[in-house]
């Protein structure tokens, strides 16, 4: 009895692993820089072993040339990076909201390490990034991401070319949408900052001798953070709903 995998089975598992690995490297939480690369690759390898028997039926014969094999690998890597990058770009909405809120509350200088981006950002941006990741995990949205990985083999089969133009259009739409969402999430603090600055400017004109700066700075931080704390519930619900809609488009 033959106990070894055939060339077709190895080829199918290899292509599935390439696509899944590219997606997992950009998956929220698992794909963060704080997670060791070996853990991410092991997780991708496990998913590939589970998906390969299911999707291998749609795969054509093994290419007889090295160029054909390399083309298949490049095809799968490009699809995985395209889907993963689009979902990763959407998470920048929370970073945008955090940066805007930091500027409005004069806390933009308070920088800290952001595990989700592997670079220093404002403390509020890092907090919102971790909050978004927590909401994704606690609301089981990562299950939708895993479902999107499996459904990607139906949306983008092995035999069809990569929809580069559609992917580029969706990426541009996601970038603009994530920036607009970040501004919307920070809207309560933006409105407060506008009203507060107008009020302090008016007081400064009416009472020139009053040291408005020493009073306005701590009040701006205190009231701004208070409004931010009160709006956290709405920020979380809006982000989860928008992220669910985006991931659902691949399901």
C-alpha contacts under 8 A as a table, 3 or more apart, distances in Angstrom:
res1	aa1	res2	aa2	distance
5	X	9	X	6.00
5	X	10	X	6.48
6	X	9	X	5.22
6	X	10	X	6.33
7	X	10	X	5.16
7	X	11	X	6.05
7	X	62	X	7.50
8	X	11	X	5.05
8	X	12	X	6.09
8	X	61	X	7.02
8	X	62	X	5.95
9	X	12	X	5.13
9	X	13	X	6.10
9	X	56	X	7.52
10	X	13	X	5.16
10	X	14	X	6.01
11	X	14	X	5.11
11	X	15	X	6.30
11	X	62	X	6.74
12	X	15	X	5.31
12	X	16	X	6.21
12	X	52	X	6.39
12	X	56	X	5.62
12	X	59	X	6.92
13	X	16	X	5.13
13	X	17	X	6.01
13	X	48	X	6.47
13	X	49	X	6.80
13	X	52	X	5.18
13	X	56	X	7.72
14	X	17	X	5.06
14	X	18	X	6.28
15	X	18	X	5.15
15	X	19	X	6.53
15	X	72	X	7.13
15	X	73	X	6.02
15	X	76	X	6.38
16	X	19	X	5.38
16	X	20	X	6.07
16	X	48	X	5.60
16	X	51	X	7.32
16	X	52	X	6.14
16	X	76	X	7.53
17	X	20	X	5.09
17	X	21	X	5.73
17	X	44	X	6.64
17	X	45	X	6.12
17	X	47	X	7.82
17	X	48	X	4.88
17	X	49	X	7.92
18	X	21	X	5.25
18	X	22	X	6.25
18	X	73	X	6.72
18	X	76	X	6.09
18	X	77	X	5.65
18	X	80	X	7.76
19	X	22	X	5.28
19	X	23	X	6.38
19	X	76	X	4.84
19	X	77	X	5.12
19	X	78	X	7.80
19	X	79	X	6.72
19	X	80	X	4.67
19	X	81	X	7.82
20	X	23	X	5.09
20	X	24	X	6.01
20	X	44	X	5.77
20	X	45	X	7.98
20	X	47	X	7.19
20	X	48	X	6.46
20	X	80	X	6.52
20	X	149	X	6.87
21	X	24	X	5.06
21	X	25	X	6.07
21	X	40	X	7.80
21	X	41	X	6.51
21	X	44	X	5.00
21	X	45	X	7.42
21	X	80	X	7.59
22	X	25	X	5.36
22	X	26	X	6.93
22	X	77	X	6.02
22	X	80	X	4.87
22	X	81	X	5.35
22	X	84	X	7.22
23	X	26	X	5.46
23	X	27	X	6.14
23	X	80	X	4.88
23	X	81	X	6.05
23	X	83	X	6.96
23	X	84	X	4.89
23	X	149	X	7.36
24	X	27	X	4.77
24	X	30	X	6.86
24	X	31	X	5.74
24	X	40	X	6.73
24	X	43	X	7.87
24	X	44	X	6.21
24	X	84	X	7.60
25	X	30	X	7.31
25	X	31	X	4.37
25	X	32	X	7.54
25	X	40	X	6.65
25	X	84	X	7.89
26	X	30	X	7.83
26	X	31	X	4.74
26	X	32	X	7.22
26	X	81	X	7.73
26	X	84	X	5.22
26	X	85	X	6.55
26	X	88	X	6.30
27	X	30	X	5.69
27	X	31	X	4.58
27	X	32	X	7.43
27	X	84	X	6.55
27	X	87	X	7.94
27	X	88	X	7.17
27	X	145	X	7.79
28	X	31	X	5.64
28	X	32	X	6.51
28	X	88	X	7.10
28	X	133	X	6.74
28	X	142	X	7.93
29	X	32	X	5.42
29	X	35	X	7.94
29	X	116	X	7.57
29	X	133	X	6.48
30	X	35	X	6.34
30	X	40	X	6.49
31	X	35	X	6.79
31	X	40	X	6.71
32	X	35	X	5.70
32	X	115	X	6.95
32	X	116	X	5.39
32	X	117	X	7.24
32	X	118	X	7.98
33	X	36	X	7.11
33	X	115	X	6.77
33	X	116	X	6.81
33	X	117	X	7.20
33	X	118	X	6.07
34	X	115	X	5.94
34	X	116	X	7.52
34	X	118	X	7.57
35	X	39	X	6.85
35	X	40	X	7.09
36	X	39	X	5.41
36	X	40	X	6.63
37	X	40	X	5.11
37	X	41	X	6.11
38	X	41	X	5.10
38	X	42	X	5.98
39	X	42	X	5.10
39	X	43	X	6.13
40	X	43	X	5.12
40	X	44	X	6.15
41	X	44	X	4.98
41	X	45	X	6.01
42	X	45	X	5.00
42	X	46	X	6.22
43	X	46	X	5.18
43	X	47	X	6.35
44	X	47	X	5.14
44	X	48	X	6.09
45	X	48	X	5.01
45	X	49	X	6.26
46	X	49	X	5.21
46	X	50	X	6.45
47	X	50	X	5.10
47	X	51	X	6.15
48	X	51	X	5.13
48	X	52	X	5.70
49	X	52	X	5.48
49	X	53	X	7.50
50	X	53	X	6.85
50	X	54	X	7.70
51	X	54	X	5.33
51	X	55	X	6.27
51	X	150	X	7.09
52	X	55	X	5.49
52	X	56	X	5.57
53	X	56	X	5.52
53	X	57	X	7.66
54	X	57	X	6.95
55	X	58	X	5.84
55	X	59	X	7.29
55	X	153	X	6.96
56	X	59	X	5.23
58	X	157	X	7.35
58	X	158	X	7.22
59	X	158	X	6.08
59	X	159	X	7.26
60	X	158	X	7.80
60	X	159	X	7.31
62	X	69	X	7.81
63	X	66	X	7.54
63	X	68	X	5.37
63	X	69	X	5.76
64	X	68	X	7.09
64	X	69	X	7.84
65	X	68	X	5.33
65	X	69	X	6.49
66	X	69	X	5.06
66	X	70	X	6.08
67	X	70	X	5.09
67	X	71	X	6.02
68	X	71	X	5.02
68	X	72	X	6.30
69	X	72	X	5.22
69	X	73	X	6.41
70	X	73	X	5.12
70	X	74	X	6.11
71	X	74	X	5.09
71	X	75	X	6.01
72	X	75	X	5.00
72	X	76	X	6.33
72	X	158	X	7.85
73	X	76	X	5.32
73	X	77	X	6.15
74	X	77	X	5.12
74	X	78	X	6.01
75	X	78	X	5.33
75	X	79	X	6.39
75	X	158	X	7.96
75	X	161	X	7.63
75	X	162	X	6.79
76	X	79	X	5.22
76	X	80	X	6.20
76	X	158	X	7.67
77	X	80	X	5.17
77	X	81	X	6.09
78	X	81	X	5.20
78	X	82	X	5.98
78	X	162	X	7.58
79	X	82	X	5.09
79	X	83	X	6.31
79	X	156	X	7.65
79	X	162	X	6.63
80	X	83	X	5.47
80	X	84	X	6.03
81	X	84	X	5.12
81	X	85	X	5.69
82	X	85	X	5.31
82	X	86	X	6.31
82	X	167	X	6.71
83	X	86	X	5.35
83	X	87	X	6.49
84	X	87	X	5.30
84	X	88	X	6.02
85	X	88	X	4.89
85	X	89	X	5.93
86	X	89	X	5.19
86	X	90	X	6.58
86	X	170	X	7.57
86	X	171	X	5.63
86	X	174	X	6.73
87	X	90	X	5.38
87	X	91	X	7.09
87	X	246	X	7.51
87	X	247	X	7.25
88	X	91	X	5.49
88	X	92	X	7.39
89	X	92	X	5.53
89	X	93	X	7.97
89	X	171	X	7.99
89	X	174	X	6.94
89	X	175	X	6.48
89	X	178	X	7.44
90	X	93	X	5.93
90	X	174	X	6.21
90	X	175	X	6.90
90	X	177	X	7.87
90	X	178	X	5.28
90	X	243	X	7.59
91	X	94	X	6.03
91	X	95	X	7.36
91	X	129	X	7.68
91	X	132	X	7.86
91	X	178	X	7.42
92	X	95	X	4.93
92	X	96	X	6.11
92	X	178	X	6.49
92	X	179	X	7.57
92	X	182	X	7.88
93	X	96	X	5.10
93	X	97	X	6.18
93	X	178	X	4.57
93	X	179	X	5.61
93	X	180	X	7.76
93	X	181	X	5.90
93	X	182	X	4.37
94	X	97	X	5.03
94	X	98	X	6.08
94	X	125	X	6.78
94	X	128	X	5.78
94	X	129	X	5.96
94	X	132	X	7.33
94	X	182	X	5.85
94	X	185	X	7.99
95	X	98	X	5.04
95	X	99	X	6.16
95	X	125	X	4.89
95	X	126	X	7.36
95	X	128	X	6.93
95	X	129	X	6.44
95	X	182	X	7.42
96	X	99	X	5.20
96	X	100	X	6.20
96	X	125	X	7.43
96	X	179	X	6.57
96	X	182	X	5.09
96	X	183	X	7.16
97	X	100	X	5.23
97	X	101	X	6.12
97	X	125	X	7.17
97	X	181	X	7.97
97	X	182	X	4.28
97	X	183	X	5.85
97	X	184	X	7.87
97	X	185	X	5.97
97	X	186	X	5.14
98	X	101	X	5.13
98	X	102	X	6.03
98	X	122	X	7.24
98	X	124	X	5.06
98	X	125	X	3.93
98	X	126	X	7.64
98	X	128	X	6.47
98	X	182	X	7.98
98	X	186	X	7.48
99	X	102	X	5.04
99	X	103	X	6.24
99	X	108	X	6.96
99	X	121	X	7.99
99	X	122	X	6.45
99	X	124	X	7.17
99	X	125	X	5.86
100	X	103	X	5.19
100	X	104	X	6.24
100	X	183	X	7.45
100	X	186	X	6.62
100	X	190	X	7.94
101	X	104	X	5.10
101	X	105	X	6.15
101	X	124	X	7.47
101	X	186	X	5.98
101	X	189	X	6.30
101	X	190	X	7.25
101	X	228	X	7.99
102	X	105	X	5.25
102	X	106	X	5.98
102	X	107	X	4.66
102	X	108	X	4.64
102	X	122	X	6.86
102	X	124	X	6.44
102	X	125	X	7.90
103	X	106	X	5.13
103	X	107	X	6.05
103	X	108	X	5.03
104	X	107	X	7.66
104	X	189	X	7.00
104	X	190	X	6.55
104	X	193	X	5.95
104	X	224	X	7.71
105	X	108	X	7.72
105	X	193	X	7.48
105	X	220	X	5.85
105	X	221	X	5.09
105	X	224	X	5.65
105	X	225	X	7.32
106	X	109	X	7.54
106	X	217	X	7.82
106	X	220	X	7.63
106	X	221	X	6.79
107	X	110	X	5.50
107	X	122	X	7.58
107	X	221	X	7.60
108	X	111	X	7.20
108	X	122	X	5.88
109	X	122	X	7.01
110	X	122	X	5.55
110	X	123	X	5.92
111	X	120	X	6.02
111	X	121	X	5.26
111	X	122	X	4.30
111	X	123	X	5.56
112	X	120	X	5.17
112	X	121	X	5.63
112	X	122	X	5.92
112	X	123	X	5.50
112	X	126	X	7.26
113	X	118	X	6.99
113	X	119	X	5.90
113	X	120	X	4.37
113	X	121	X	6.28
113	X	126	X	7.20
114	X	117	X	5.56
114	X	118	X	5.73
114	X	119	X	5.79
114	X	120	X	5.68
114	X	121	X	6.08
114	X	125	X	7.89
114	X	126	X	4.99
114	X	129	X	7.78
115	X	118	X	5.16
115	X	119	X	7.45
115	X	126	X	7.71
116	X	126	X	7.89
116	X	129	X	6.76
116	X	130	X	7.50
117	X	120	X	7.99
121	X	125	X	6.26
121	X	126	X	6.37
122	X	125	X	5.22
122	X	126	X	6.35
123	X	126	X	5.17
123	X	127	X	6.15
124	X	127	X	4.95
124	X	128	X	6.13
125	X	128	X	5.15
125	X	129	X	6.09
126	X	129	X	5.08
126	X	130	X	6.25
127	X	130	X	5.26
127	X	131	X	6.08
128	X	131	X	4.81
128	X	132	X	6.02
129	X	132	X	5.15
129	X	133	X	6.32
130	X	133	X	5.09
130	X	134	X	6.09
131	X	134	X	5.01
131	X	135	X	6.16
131	X	236	X	7.89
132	X	135	X	5.12
132	X	136	X	6.18
132	X	236	X	7.21
132	X	239	X	7.59
132	X	240	X	7.94
133	X	136	X	5.09
133	X	137	X	6.33
134	X	137	X	5.27
134	X	138	X	6.03
135	X	138	X	5.15
135	X	139	X	5.81
135	X	236	X	7.30
135	X	240	X	7.09
136	X	139	X	5.53
136	X	140	X	6.18
136	X	141	X	4.99
136	X	142	X	6.16
136	X	240	X	7.12
137	X	140	X	5.23
137	X	141	X	6.21
137	X	142	X	5.97
138	X	141	X	7.75
140	X	143	X	5.47
140	X	144	X	7.37
141	X	144	X	5.14
141	X	145	X	6.62
141	X	244	X	6.78
142	X	145	X	4.85
142	X	146	X	6.34
143	X	146	X	5.09
143	X	147	X	6.16
144	X	147	X	4.84
144	X	148	X	6.04
144	X	244	X	7.84
144	X	247	X	6.52
144	X	248	X	7.03
144	X	251	X	7.49
145	X	148	X	4.94
145	X	149	X	6.40
145	X	247	X	6.41
146	X	149	X	5.08
146	X	150	X	6.57
147	X	150	X	5.16
147	X	151	X	6.08
147	X	251	X	6.45
148	X	151	X	4.98
148	X	152	X	5.84
148	X	247	X	6.93
148	X	248	X	7.56
148	X	250	X	5.35
148	X	251	X	4.95
149	X	152	X	5.25
149	X	153	X	7.48
150	X	153	X	6.10
150	X	154	X	7.85
151	X	154	X	5.29
151	X	155	X	6.38
151	X	250	X	7.01
151	X	251	X	5.74
152	X	155	X	4.92
152	X	156	X	5.61
152	X	157	X	7.59
152	X	250	X	6.85
152	X	251	X	7.64
153	X	156	X	5.25
153	X	157	X	5.02
153	X	158	X	7.36
154	X	157	X	5.51
155	X	250	X	7.76
156	X	160	X	6.79
156	X	162	X	7.35
157	X	160	X	5.78
158	X	161	X	7.90
163	X	166	X	5.43
163	X	167	X	6.04
164	X	167	X	5.02
164	X	168	X	6.04
165	X	168	X	5.12
165	X	169	X	6.17
166	X	169	X	5.10
166	X	170	X	6.10
167	X	170	X	5.09
167	X	171	X	6.04
168	X	171	X	5.01
168	X	172	X	6.23
169	X	172	X	5.22
169	X	173	X	6.17
170	X	173	X	4.97
170	X	174	X	6.01
171	X	174	X	4.99
171	X	175	X	6.16
172	X	175	X	5.12
172	X	176	X	6.29
173	X	176	X	5.32
173	X	177	X	5.93
174	X	177	X	4.94
174	X	178	X	5.84
175	X	178	X	5.26
175	X	179	X	6.25
176	X	179	X	5.25
176	X	180	X	6.18
177	X	180	X	5.09
177	X	181	X	6.00
178	X	181	X	4.95
178	X	182	X	6.08
179	X	182	X	5.06
179	X	183	X	6.42
180	X	183	X	5.20
180	X	184	X	6.23
181	X	184	X	4.94
181	X	185	X	6.10
182	X	185	X	5.16
182	X	186	X	6.32
183	X	186	X	5.14
183	X	187	X	6.00
184	X	187	X	4.96
185	X	188	X	7.52
185	X	235	X	5.69
186	X	189	X	5.64
186	X	190	X	6.22
187	X	190	X	4.90
187	X	191	X	6.08
188	X	191	X	5.29
188	X	192	X	6.25
188	X	227	X	7.04
188	X	228	X	7.42
188	X	231	X	7.36
189	X	192	X	4.98
189	X	193	X	6.02
189	X	224	X	6.11
189	X	227	X	6.45
189	X	228	X	6.39
190	X	193	X	5.10
190	X	194	X	6.22
191	X	194	X	5.18
191	X	195	X	6.30
192	X	195	X	5.26
192	X	196	X	5.90
192	X	224	X	7.12
193	X	196	X	5.03
193	X	197	X	5.91
193	X	220	X	7.62
193	X	224	X	7.42
194	X	197	X	5.33
194	X	198	X	6.20
195	X	198	X	5.18
195	X	199	X	6.16
196	X	199	X	5.09
196	X	200	X	6.16
196	X	220	X	7.55
197	X	200	X	5.15
197	X	201	X	5.96
198	X	201	X	5.11
198	X	202	X	6.15
199	X	202	X	5.12
199	X	203	X	6.22
200	X	203	X	5.02
200	X	204	X	6.04
200	X	212	X	6.98
200	X	216	X	6.94
201	X	204	X	5.02
201	X	205	X	6.30
202	X	205	X	5.16
202	X	206	X	6.23
203	X	206	X	5.09
203	X	207	X	5.83
203	X	208	X	7.98
203	X	212	X	7.66
204	X	207	X	5.24
204	X	208	X	5.33
204	X	210	X	6.89
204	X	212	X	6.26
205	X	208	X	5.68
207	X	210	X	5.50
208	X	211	X	7.95
211	X	214	X	5.98
211	X	215	X	7.01
212	X	215	X	5.31
212	X	216	X	5.80
213	X	216	X	5.12
213	X	217	X	5.95
214	X	217	X	5.90
214	X	218	X	7.32
215	X	218	X	6.26
215	X	219	X	6.50
216	X	219	X	5.12
216	X	220	X	5.83
217	X	220	X	5.17
217	X	221	X	6.50
218	X	221	X	5.22
218	X	222	X	6.09
219	X	222	X	5.07
219	X	223	X	5.82
219	X	224	X	7.95
220	X	223	X	5.50
220	X	224	X	5.63
221	X	224	X	5.19
221	X	225	X	5.99
222	X	225	X	5.46
222	X	226	X	6.18
223	X	226	X	4.95
223	X	227	X	6.22
224	X	227	X	5.28
224	X	228	X	6.16
225	X	228	X	4.84
225	X	229	X	6.04
226	X	229	X	5.11
226	X	230	X	6.28
227	X	230	X	5.05
227	X	231	X	6.20
228	X	231	X	5.17
228	X	232	X	6.28
229	X	232	X	5.32
230	X	233	X	7.13
231	X	234	X	5.41
231	X	235	X	6.22
232	X	235	X	4.97
232	X	236	X	6.13
233	X	236	X	5.27
233	X	237	X	6.33
234	X	237	X	5.20
234	X	238	X	6.08
235	X	238	X	5.41
235	X	239	X	6.09
236	X	239	X	5.26
236	X	240	X	6.11
237	X	240	X	5.25
237	X	241	X	6.19
238	X	241	X	5.26
238	X	242	X	6.19
239	X	242	X	5.24
239	X	243	X	6.00
240	X	243	X	5.15
240	X	244	X	6.01
241	X	244	X	5.17
241	X	245	X	6.33
242	X	245	X	5.17
242	X	246	X	6.35
243	X	246	X	5.10
243	X	247	X	6.19
244	X	247	X	5.29
244	X	248	X	5.85
245	X	248	X	5.02
245	X	249	X	6.38
246	X	249	X	5.37
246	X	250	X	7.45
247	X	250	X	5.65
247	X	251	X	6.84
248	X	251	X	4.88
